[in-house]
Each structure stands twice: as structure tokens, then as C-alpha cells.
Amino acid sequence: MAKHGKTYVEALGRIDREHEYAPVEAIALVKQLKRTKFDESVEVHIRTGLNVRHADEQLRGTIALPNGLGKDVRVAVFAQGDRAREAEEAGADYVGGEDLARRVQDEGFTDFDVAIATPDMMPVVGRLGRILGPSGKMPNPRVGTVTMDVRRAVEESKAGKVEYRTDRTAIVHLVVGKTSFDERRLLENYAAIVEELMRARPSAAKGKYLRTITLASTMGPGIKVDPTRTRDILEETPAAA
């Protein structure tokens, strides 16, 4: 078992590890227990009751967080001609066709957060699955990253649209924002995530759907959140000044 530093142990001591906190309380604790000078991300880890070995019990989609992620999202677009120009005008960080694909394939270049491709580029991009797939960066029409409307896709990604999916253990991992966000902004993002997962619940799901929810900063301890306390989140917290 990895050893943690003194500040981590002290922070852990301030948490009741068996208690499921209301979202408002959990967010406040995450901010209070921030341990580093840099602006840590706030993460949520949601364990579902899905059996992801069955195709009809897998979750995958996108959500536009109301307050963004608090970071610059780097976008790569595989496109040519007019679509490439539109991507550049929309603010894409990297735009190219065969040349960009070769850079990914030959140099292992993956210094971007989101990859978007036009449908005609997919025969080329498809060869990059071994590199882009494991990191969740492979363009996919189901989540809107294979599209002719590259301008909109780039703008939405830059504004904080993120992809979610269950991993092999049926857990969804997402960033809620930054510890520098005020509590209201974090709670609005958290509420949007939980509400989206509830909306996207597969019809084949059986039993308890959202089993456990844990919030944590990048370097902080996990804080359990009561999965049933979602609808009253925003009513519990006053609007930011």
C-alpha cells in the first residue's frame, strides 16, 4: 500500500469515511482539504450497477458542463479543404489530414484532449485506433466527434463539452471543475453530470443504478456522496455573488 504524506493523512482524518455526505457538504470539504499550491481538478467517480459485459448496459455519451472545466481544452481535427479551414477558424489547436495522422502514428503524438474527424477522413483515422483508443480520444459518431459540422464540434469542445463512458469496472470518471471554482459552480457541474447519467440510464439496467459516488481533488482523499441527494443540490446552495 502506498504511503501518503502528513498533509494527506491530516486531511483524511477530517473525513468520516463511512458517511455519505450531501453534495453541498462534499464540495465544501473538497475545497477545504485542498493540499497543494496549484489549482487542482475536482473529480467525480461514479460506480454504477451496470454489467458492462453486455452491450446494452454500457454508458457512453457527451455532456456540456454549464461552467466548463476551467482549463484550455486542446482539440485536434482531421479534415481537409473547407472543413479544415472551418476548424482553424473555430480555434482548433491542430488541423490536418494524412500529415496529422502520420504524426500520431509515427511519433505517437497525442498532445490534445479531443480528436474530431470528418467522415471522409475515418479510413485514415481508423488506423490510429491502437494509439487513440486506449486514451478515449478516438473520434466516434455516437458522441459527435465524427461530423461534417467541425466548427460546432470544436466550439462545443472548447466550451467544456466532455465525453463520459463506463470503464471495465462499470465506473464513470469525470472532472467536475477546479478547486478555484466557487461552490455553486462546482455543484452546478456536478448536478449536470448526475442528471445526464440518470437520463442516459440504459433500459436494460437492473437493480440499483448509481451505487456509489466519490468526490476528490487531484491530490486529496475521496469523499463519499449520497447518490440520492441530487434534486435538492442547487436549492441548498445560494447563487454565487
C-alpha positions as CSV (number, residue, x, y, z in Angstrom):
1,M,0.0,0.0,0.0
2,A,1.4,3.4,-1.0
3,K,2.3,5.7,1.9
4,H,0.7,9.2,2.0
5,G,2.3,12.4,3.3
6,K,1.4,14.2,6.5
7,T,-1.0,16.6,4.9
8,Y,-2.9,13.8,3.2
9,V,-3.2,11.9,6.4
10,E,-4.4,15.1,8.2
11,A,-7.0,15.7,5.5
12,L,-8.2,12.1,5.7
13,G,-8.6,12.5,9.4
14,R,-11.2,15.2,8.9
15,I,-13.5,12.9,6.9
16,D,-15.9,10.4,8.2
17,R,-15.1,7.6,5.7
18,E,-18.3,5.7,6.4
19,H,-20.6,8.7,6.0
20,E,-22.2,9.7,2.7
21,Y,-22.2,13.4,2.6
22,A,-24.8,15.7,0.9
23,P,-23.3,17.1,-2.3
24,V,-23.1,20.6,-0.8
25,E,-21.1,19.3,2.2
26,A,-18.8,17.1,0.0
27,I,-17.9,20.0,-2.3
28,A,-17.2,22.2,0.7
29,L,-14.9,19.6,2.1
30,V,-13.0,19.1,-1.2
31,K,-12.3,22.8,-1.3
32,Q,-11.3,23.0,2.4
33,L,-9.0,20.0,2.1
34,K,-7.1,21.3,-0.9
35,R,-3.4,20.4,-0.2
36,T,-1.3,22.0,-3.0
37,K,-0.5,25.4,-4.3
38,F,-1.6,24.6,-7.9
39,D,-5.2,24.7,-9.0
40,E,-6.2,21.0,-8.6
41,S,-9.0,19.4,-10.6
42,V,-12.1,18.2,-8.8
43,E,-13.0,14.7,-9.9
44,V,-16.1,12.6,-9.5
45,H,-16.1,8.8,-9.7
46,I,-19.5,7.1,-10.1
47,R,-19.8,3.4,-9.6
48,T,-22.8,2.1,-11.5
49,G,-24.7,-1.2,-11.1
50,L,-24.3,-1.9,-14.9
51,N,-23.0,-5.1,-16.2
52,V,-20.7,-3.7,-18.9
53,R,-20.0,-7.1,-20.4
54,H,-23.4,-6.7,-22.0
55,A,-23.5,-4.2,-24.9
56,D,-27.0,-2.9,-23.8
57,E,-25.7,-2.0,-20.4
58,Q,-22.8,0.3,-21.4
59,L,-22.8,4.0,-21.0
60,R,-21.3,6.4,-23.4
61,G,-22.2,10.0,-24.4
62,T,-21.2,13.6,-24.0
63,I,-22.3,16.4,-21.7
64,A,-21.7,20.2,-21.9
65,L,-20.9,21.3,-18.4
66,P,-22.6,24.6,-17.6
67,N,-19.4,26.1,-16.1
68,G,-16.8,24.4,-18.3
69,L,-13.7,22.6,-16.9
70,G,-11.6,25.6,-16.0
71,K,-8.9,24.6,-18.4
72,D,-7.9,25.1,-22.0
73,V,-9.1,22.1,-24.0
74,R,-6.8,21.2,-26.8
75,V,-8.6,20.0,-29.9
76,A,-7.2,18.1,-32.9
77,V,-9.2,18.0,-36.2
78,F,-8.7,15.5,-39.0
79,A,-10.1,17.3,-42.0
80,Q,-9.3,18.8,-45.4
81,G,-10.3,21.7,-47.6
82,D,-13.2,23.9,-46.4
83,R,-13.7,21.8,-43.2
84,A,-10.1,22.2,-42.2
85,R,-10.4,26.0,-42.7
86,E,-13.5,26.0,-40.5
87,A,-11.8,24.0,-37.8
88,E,-8.9,26.5,-37.7
89,E,-11.3,29.5,-37.6
90,A,-13.2,27.8,-34.7
91,G,-9.9,27.6,-32.7
92,A,-8.7,24.0,-33.2
93,D,-5.2,23.6,-32.0
94,Y,-4.1,21.0,-34.6
95,V,-5.6,20.6,-38.0
96,G,-4.5,18.2,-40.7
97,G,-5.2,15.1,-42.8
98,E,-2.7,12.5,-43.8
99,D,0.1,14.6,-42.3
100,L,-1.6,14.8,-38.9
101,A,-2.4,11.1,-39.0
102,R,1.3,10.3,-39.8
103,R,2.4,12.4,-36.8
104,V,0.2,10.4,-34.5
105,Q,1.2,7.1,-36.0
106,D,4.9,7.7,-36.4
107,E,5.7,10.0,-33.4
108,G,3.0,8.9,-31.0
109,F,1.7,12.4,-30.9
110,T,-1.4,12.7,-28.7
111,D,-0.9,16.1,-27.1
112,F,-4.6,17.0,-27.3
113,D,-7.7,16.3,-25.3
114,V,-10.3,15.8,-28.0
115,A,-10.0,14.5,-31.6
116,I,-12.6,15.3,-34.2
117,A,-12.8,14.0,-37.7
118,T,-14.9,14.4,-40.8
119,P,-16.5,11.2,-42.1
120,D,-14.3,11.1,-45.2
121,M,-11.2,11.1,-43.0
122,M,-12.2,8.0,-41.0
123,P,-10.4,5.5,-43.3
124,V,-7.2,7.3,-42.4
125,V,-8.1,8.0,-38.7
126,G,-9.3,4.4,-38.3
127,R,-5.6,3.2,-38.5
128,L,-4.9,5.2,-35.3
129,G,-7.2,3.2,-33.1
130,R,-4.4,1.4,-31.3
131,I,-3.0,4.8,-30.2
132,L,-6.1,6.9,-29.7
133,G,-8.4,4.2,-28.5
134,P,-6.9,3.5,-25.0
135,S,-6.9,7.1,-24.1
136,G,-10.5,7.6,-25.2
137,K,-9.5,10.0,-28.0
138,M,-10.7,8.1,-31.0
139,P,-13.4,10.1,-32.9
140,N,-16.8,8.5,-32.7
141,P,-20.1,9.5,-34.4
142,R,-22.1,8.4,-31.3
143,V,-20.6,11.3,-29.3
144,G,-20.4,13.8,-32.1
145,T,-16.7,13.8,-32.9
146,V,-17.2,12.3,-36.4
147,T,-19.1,15.1,-38.1
148,M,-19.1,17.4,-41.1
149,D,-20.0,20.3,-38.7
150,V,-16.5,20.6,-37.4
151,R,-17.0,24.3,-36.4
152,R,-19.7,23.4,-34.0
153,A,-17.8,20.4,-32.7
154,V,-14.7,22.4,-32.0
155,E,-16.6,25.2,-30.3
156,E,-18.5,22.8,-28.1
157,S,-15.3,21.0,-27.1
158,K,-13.6,24.3,-26.3
159,A,-16.6,25.4,-24.2
160,G,-16.4,22.3,-21.9
161,K,-18.3,19.5,-23.7
162,V,-16.8,16.3,-22.3
163,E,-17.3,12.6,-23.1
164,Y,-18.3,10.1,-20.5
165,R,-18.2,6.3,-20.5
166,T,-18.2,3.4,-18.2
167,D,-14.8,1.7,-17.7
168,R,-14.3,-2.1,-17.4
169,T,-15.4,-2.0,-13.8
170,A,-18.6,0.0,-14.6
171,I,-17.3,3.3,-13.1
172,V,-17.6,6.7,-14.8
173,H,-14.7,9.1,-14.1
174,L,-15.2,12.8,-14.9
175,V,-13.7,16.1,-14.0
176,V,-16.2,18.5,-12.3
177,G,-14.0,21.6,-12.4
178,K,-11.2,23.2,-10.5
179,T,-10.7,23.8,-6.8
180,S,-10.6,27.5,-7.6
181,F,-14.3,27.3,-8.7
182,D,-16.8,28.6,-6.1
183,E,-19.1,26.0,-4.6
184,R,-22.1,27.0,-6.7
185,R,-20.2,26.4,-10.0
186,L,-18.9,23.0,-8.9
187,L,-22.4,22.0,-7.7
188,E,-24.0,23.1,-11.0
189,N,-21.5,20.9,-12.9
190,Y,-21.9,18.0,-10.5
191,A,-25.7,18.2,-10.8
192,A,-25.5,18.3,-14.6
193,I,-23.3,15.1,-14.6
194,V,-25.6,13.2,-12.3
195,E,-28.7,14.3,-14.1
196,E,-27.2,13.3,-17.5
197,L,-26.3,9.8,-16.2
198,M,-29.8,9.4,-14.9
199,R,-31.2,10.5,-18.3
200,A,-28.9,8.1,-20.1
201,R,-29.7,5.1,-17.9
202,P,-29.8,2.0,-20.2
203,S,-33.2,0.4,-20.4
204,A,-31.6,-3.0,-19.6
205,A,-30.2,-1.8,-16.3
206,K,-31.3,-3.8,-13.3
207,G,-31.2,-3.1,-9.6
208,K,-29.5,0.0,-8.0
209,Y,-28.1,2.1,-10.8
210,L,-25.9,4.7,-9.1
211,R,-24.2,2.6,-6.4
212,T,-21.5,4.9,-5.0
213,I,-20.3,8.4,-5.8
214,T,-17.0,9.8,-4.7
215,L,-15.6,13.3,-5.0
216,A,-12.0,14.2,-4.6
217,S,-9.4,16.8,-5.7
218,T,-6.4,15.6,-7.7
219,M,-4.2,15.1,-4.7
220,G,-6.9,14.8,-2.0
221,P,-8.7,11.9,-0.3
222,G,-12.0,10.7,-1.6
223,I,-15.3,11.9,0.0
224,K,-18.4,9.7,-0.3
225,V,-21.5,11.4,-1.6
226,D,-25.1,10.4,-1.0
227,P,-26.4,9.3,-4.5
228,T,-30.0,10.1,-3.6
229,R,-29.3,13.7,-2.9
230,T,-29.4,15.2,-6.4
231,R,-32.6,17.2,-7.0
232,D,-32.1,19.4,-3.9
233,I,-28.4,20.3,-4.7
234,L,-28.9,23.8,-6.1
235,E,-31.7,24.7,-3.6
236,E,-29.2,24.0,-0.8
237,T,-26.6,26.5,-2.0
238,P,-27.1,30.2,-2.6
239,A,-26.3,31.6,-6.0
240,A,-22.7,32.9,-6.4
241,A,-22.4,36.7,-5.9
